[in-house]
Amino acid sequence: MPTLMVADDHPLFREAIAAVIDAGLPGSRMLETDSLESTLHQAERHAEELDLLLLDLGLPDADGLAGLARLRQALPRLPVAIVSAEQDRRVVLEAIDLGAVGYIPKSTPREALLAALQRILEGQVYLPPDIMRRPREAATPTPSSTPDATLNARLGRLTDKQLEVLERMTRGESNKRIALALDIAETTVKTHVSAILRKLEVASRVQAILVAGEIDLAEQIAARRQR
């Protein structure tokens, strides 16, 4: 069974998440820390056995995502998932871009939390669907925020189905969930994702989501359907 570490300075939260993991992943070993320095020390000490670190962004000796960056630099092979009250979509994507393998809001219900942990432990990236599908605040376009011709050209390379897959990727949906929603095989979704990465000229799923975050994909899909 896996060994997990919870890094959070609130004892009650550590106890709560430990209880959830103990009930949902029986036999798991839990380690606890309450600061970034103690997390670094304990993680280095247990590096060979540690399967996942659950990191709170609000540790007293860490400045938000800077703590994650420091952990990634010190222990690049250690899987780190963020468990935080922060629910800003940009923070979620920045965390994933820094190398986090998942982002779990502290408000996540018990069953959803366990499902997210199991998904991460299986080697997948977890993004919170509710946050990923949350519409961005409307803003007056500026030269720096308006999608440029290069991005539009890349998006133009995507087929209608690939655009739909990309839109669901931005919601944090897994390949299996996308397959069910679009009524296609999971292997077909994987093929579409590979094509999306190639056509957008990015190296990862997260980079594709970051690129897609610059535009309104739902609007793009609707416009294509009207043609």
N, C-alpha and C positions, 0 to 999 in steps of 0.2 A: 504493500500500500504506500501511497505517496507521503512525503514529508513536506509540510508547508510551514511558512513563517508569516506571522501577521505583525506588521510594523505600524503601530498606532499608539498615540499617547493617551488614549482614553481606555482605562481598564474595563469599563462596562462593555464597550464595543468589542474589545478583544475577547471577553468572556462570551459575548453573544455570538460572534462569528465562529468561535471555537466550538460552541454547542451545536451550531448548525452543521459544521463540518463533521463533528463527531457522530451526529445522528445520520447524516446523509452519506458520509464516506467512512464507514466504520473501519477501525484499524489504522486510520491515518495518524501520523505523528504531527503534533503541533508545537511550534516554537513561537515565542512572543518577544517583541522588543518595543521600546517606547521612544526611541530617538534614532536619528540617522546614523550617528556614530556607533551606537550599540548594534544597529542593523548591519552596518558594514563589518563590524567585528565578528558578530555571530554568523553572518553569511559566509565570510571567509573561513571561519572555523568549521562550518558544516557544508562547505561547497560541494563535496563529493556526494552527499546524501540528499541535499535540498532539491526538491522538484519544482517549487513555485514560491515566490515571495509576493505577498499581498501588501502593497505599500499605500499608506495614506499620504496625500499631498500636504497635509497640515502639520507634519512633525515640527516640533518647536525649533529644532536646529537645522531645518531645511527650508529653502525658499521655493515652495511649489515644485515645478518641474525640474528645478536645478538639482533637487535631491535624486530624482530619477536619473538625470544625466550623469550624476556622480556615481551612482550604483552601476549604471551601464558601462562606465569607463573602468571601474574597479573590477567588476565581475561580468564581463560581456556575455558569458555563456549561461548566466543565471536567468531563467524566465521570471520576469517581473510584471505583475498585473496591478493596476491602480484600483484601489477601493476608496472612493472619495465622495464627499457631499457636493463637490463642484460639478455642475452639470452644463457647463458651457461647451457647445459643440466644438469650438476651436481648440479648447484645452484637451478634449478627448482626442482629436486628430493629432495635435502636437505631441501628446503622450505616445500615441502609436508610432508616430514618425520618429520619436526618440528611441524606439525599440521596445516599448511595452507590448506584452502579448495579449493584453485585454484591459478594458476599462469598465469597472462595475460601480455604479452609483450606490451609495449607502442606503438609499431608499428602495433598492431592489428587493422584491418579496423573496421569502425563504426558498421556495421551489425554483424560482428563476435564478437565484444566486447559485444554488447547487448545480443547475443546468449549465450556467456560465462557467463554473469551476471545472466541471467535467469536460466541457468543450475545450477549455484551455489546456487541461492536463492531457487531452488527446492530441495536442499539438496544433490546435486551431486558434485563430485570433478572435476574441470576442469584443464586439462593439454594441453598446446599448441601443436597441432599436428605437425606443421612444425619443431619445436625444438625436439620433441620426436622421430620423424622419421629421424632426421639428423644423418648421419653416424658418429660414433666416429672416432677421429684421429687415424691413424694407429700407432702402437707402437711395439717395440720389446718385445715379451713376457718375463716376469720375473717370478721367483717363486711366488711372491706375487700377480701378475696380472693374471696368468694362472689359469683357472677354476680347482678346485681340484676334486678329485675323488668323494667326497661327493656330490658336486653340480652336477656333471655329472650323478651320480646315481639317484638323485632326478629328473633331467630332463628326464632321461630314463623312469621314471614312467609315464610321460605324453603321452597320445595318440597323433597321428598326428594332429587331430583336436584341441586338447587342446594346442599343441605347436603353431598352427596358431593363436588361440585366444590370447595366451600370447604375441606373436609377435605384434599383433595389440594393445594390452593393452599398450605396451611400446611406441606406437606412440601417446598415449593419447586419443585413440578412445573410445567412449561410447559403452555400450552394444548394443544400438540400431544400431549404425553405424557398429559395428562388425557383427551383425546379417545380415544386408543388404549386407555387403561385402562378407560374407561366405555363404549367402543364407540359413540361418537357423533361427529358431525362437528365439526371444529375451530371452524367458524362457530357451531355450537350452543353450544360451550363459551364463546366470546366473549359470546354473548347471555346465558348464565347468569351470567358474571362481571359484566356490566353490571347485571343484575338484583340480584345479591348486593350490589354497592356501593350501589345505590339503597335496597334494603330495610334494609341495616345503617346507612344514613345516613352513609357515609364517602365520601371523595373519591378514594381510590386503593386499589390491590391490597394495598399494604403495610399501610395502615390496617386493611383487612379482616382481614389476618393477625394484626395486633396485637390486634384485638377478639376474634378466634377463639381466641387464645392464652389467654384467661381461662377457657375451658371445655374439657371433654373431648368433642370432636366425635364421636369413635368411639363413645362411650357414647350420645350423642344419636341417632346413626344407628341403633345397635342397638335403642334403645328404640322408635324409629319402626317398625322392621321387625317388632317384636313386637306392634304394635297390630292 
